[in-house]
Amino acid sequence: MDTIGWVLAVIAAMSVGLSKGGLPVISGIAVPLLAQVMSPVQAAGLLLPVYIVSDMVGLWAYRREFDRRVLLIVAPAALIGIGFGWATAHIVPERAVSILVGLIGTVFALNAIFRKPVVAEPRWPQVGKGVFWGALSGFTSFVSHSGGPPWQVYALPLGMTKAVFAGTSTVLFAFINLAKLPPYFFLGQVNLGSLEIAAALMLPAAIAVLIGVWAVKVIPQVLFFRIVIWALLLISLRLIWTAI
């Protein structure tokens, strides 16, 4: 890659790290940034090892802050979505997936902004909804690393604290990204060349994780979830715009 490519790659890696540190959906800009200098498929494959390394740092930071029941519902369902994504990798167009995810995230975010409080009262996580949104999150994450919006549609109404929300998100996507590694390898999206570039991006990503963890601690909870909702809306609109 040339100088501009490396600059974009470092920014993309740091956006991944900030997301893993607990600032959700920021990583949504990562693939589009790298897609300026390579194909979206190559960008997704290049970033997967960066996601995994960032996940490891995030898991350490949030090792005591997560909702076990939510994970037991959503994580197995995400495997179903990943399997479906692998099976249909050459059939389902990425553009259609981006539009679907963008529409879901936009409708949910607008509803939350104009009709519902940003921070919900705690709710008992329902299995049926968790399986549906978990599978959709696994599928969209496999296709374009855009599993955040479906996950947030399920998780935000549960009323978790900001630390538990960030930690549960980190644990879930650490599991999803690790599960995606074998299919990505067999599809040729992860190879020796991409690993060499990814290795150079791991340090800035890891530093960004710690910055994200610090930011979650100092941002007031109401403001934190307002940021999450508005970020979800902006990322969802970006997905639609990019696809169109």
N, C-alpha and C positions, 0 to 999 in steps of 0.2 A: 504493500500500500504506500501511497505518497504521503506527504506531510498532512494534507487536509484529511485524508483517510484516517491517519493515526489520531488526529485531534478529535474527530467524530467518534472514533472507537473508544477513546478514553472517556469522553463525555457519556457515551452509551454505557460503558462499564460502571461509571460512578452513579448513573441513574439506577442501574440494577442494584448496586450496593445500598443506596439510600432507601430503595424500596424494601430490601431485605432487613434494613435497620428499623423498619416500622413505618415508613412513609409510603403508604400503598399507592399503586398505579403509576408512580413516577417512572417505573421501568417501562411503561407503555411507550415511551419515546425511543427506547433503545433500538429496536428493530428498524423503525422508520429512519432513524439517523444513519445507521449503517447501510440501509438500503439506498442511500445516496451514492455509495461507492461500490456496491455489490448487489447481487440479487437478494430479495427478501429471504429466500430459502437458505442461501449461504450465510446471511446475517443471523438467522435463527440458529443454525448449526454452530456458528462461531461463538455465539453468546452462551450456549448451553453450559459449557464448562465454567464460564464466569458466574453464571447463576448458581451452579453447584458449590463453588468455592465460597461465594457470598452467603449461601445457605448455611454452610458450616459455621461461619462466624456468627450469623444471626441465631443459629440454634444454641450456641454457647451463651449469647447475650440474653436470650429469652428462655433459658432452660427451666425456669420455674414459673413462667407466665404463659399458660395456654389452657384451653378448655378441652379436656380429654374426651368428653362425650361427643362434642361437635366433630372432633377429628375422627372418632370411631365411626361416625355416620358418613362423613364426606369423603375421607381418604379412600376407602374401598370403592366407592362410586366413581371417584376420579380415575381409578384404574380401568374401569369399564370405558370411560370416555377416551382414555389414552389408547386402549385397544381398538376402539372404533376409528379413531384418528389414524392409527397405523394401517388398519385394513382398508381405509378409503383414501389414503394419502395421494393416490394418483387419479382419484375420481372427483372428490369435492374441491371446488375452486376456493383458494384462500380468500378471494374477494367476497364471495358469498358469506363465508364465516365472519369476516370482518364487519360486514353490514349487519348481520344478525346480532353479533356481540354489541356493536355500537348502538343499535336500536334498543336492545334490552337495557343497557346501561343508561342511555339517555332518558328513557321513560321512567326508570326507577329513580334516577337522580332528580328529575324534575318533580316527580311526585313527592319525594322527600323534602325538597326545597320549599314547595308551595303548599303542601297539604299536611305533612307530618313533621313532628319534631325531629331534629337531626339526631339527638341521642334518645334512643327508645328505652322504655322500661324493660328490665330483664324478662326474657321469655324462655320457656323450655324449648330446646331445639327439636323440631319435628323431623321424623325419619324420612317420610315421603318427600318433603321439600328438599331435605338435605341430599337425598340420593339423586334427585333430578338435577339440582344446581351443581352438585359435586361432579356428576358425569359430564355435564355441559362445560364445567370449568376445566376438567381434564382434557376434553376434546379440543376446546379452543386454545388451551395452553400448548397442546401438542402441535397444533397447526401453526400458530403464530405468536406463542408466548403471551397470549391475551386472555389468560384464565382469570384475571382479577375481577372484571365486572360481574360475571355470573356468581363468583364466590361472594362478592360484597352484597349482591342482591339477597342472598341467603343470610349472611352473617350480620350485616348492619342492624336489621330489626331485632336481633337477639339481645341487644343492649349490653354487650360485654364492655368492660372498662377498656380504656385505650391500650393499656399494657397487655391485657389478655387478648384483645383483638389483634394487636400487632404480633404477639407471640404465636397465637393460633394460626394466623396467616403465614408466618415464617415457617412453622413446622409443616403445615400442609403443603406449601409449595416446595419445600425441601424434599418432601416425599415424592411429589409429582415430578420434579425435575430429575431426580435420581431414576425414577421409573421410566422417564423418556429417553434416557441415555442409550440403552440397547437398541430400541427402534431407530433412533437417529443414526446410530452407527451402521446398522444394516441397510438403511436407506442412503448411506453415503454422505449425510449432512455433517457428520463429525469425522474428520480425518487428520492425518499428521500435520498437514499445513495449517488447518484451522486451530489445532491444539497449540502450535508454536505461537501464533498470534494471541490466542486466549491466555497463554501463560504470562505474556507481558502485560495483560490487562487485569490480572488477578490482584495485584497490590493496590492500585487505585480503587478497585471495587471493594476490597476488604476495608480500606480506610473509610470509604463512604458508608459502609455498614455501621461503623462505630459512630460516625457523625449522625446517622439516622437514629441510632439508639439514644444518643444524647438529646436530639431534637424532640423525640417522643416524651422524654422525661420532663422537659421544660415547657412544652406547649400545653396550655390548659385543655382539659378534656373536651369541653364544648367546642372550642376552637379547632381542636384536633379533628373531630368528626365533621365539622363544617368544611375543613380543608379536604377531607376524604371525599365528601359528597361532591364538592365542586370539582375536584380533580377527576372524579369518576365521570362527571358530565363532560368535561373538556376532552378527556381521553376518548370517551365514547363518540363524541362528535368528530374527533380527529380520525377515528377508525372509519366512520362513515364517509368522511370527505376523501380520505386516502383511497378507499375502495372505489368510490365513484369516479 
